Amino acid sequence: MSNAEQAHISPEQLEEAACGRLPAHSLAAVEAHCAVCSPCRTAYDQELLIVRGTRSWARAALPPGPWLGPGVLEESQARDAR
């Protein structure tokens, strides 16, 4: 078993990654680990589904308005497309 497979990523870090709140180098490390660790990959995929579902619901439930600010909706949609 490699070092990447031995230490699992914390649920908090997986959530931060799924929400797009990790710096690029940290996100790359999470994704590299998930490429070789099935339990972490499964947990990360679940986090991504939750985040995308929540964003989709919010976009459908809340009409666009000035509270969104310029580019916020587009940025969210682009992040979900990844």
Stockholm file with secondary structure:
# STOCKHOLM 1.0

chainA/1-82         MSNAEQAHISPEQLEEAACGRLPAHSLAAVEAHCAVCSPCRTAYDQELLIVRGTRSWARAALPPGPWLGPGVLEESQARDAR
#=GR chainA/1-82 SS CCHHHHSCCCHHHHHHHHTTCSCHHHHHHHHHHHHHCHHHHHHHHHHHHHHHHHHHHHHHHSCCCGGGCTTHHHHHHHHHHC
#=GC SS_cons        CCHHHHSCCCHHHHHHHHTTCSCHHHHHHHHHHHHHCHHHHHHHHHHHHHHHHHHHHHHHHSCCCGGGCTTHHHHHHHHHHC
//
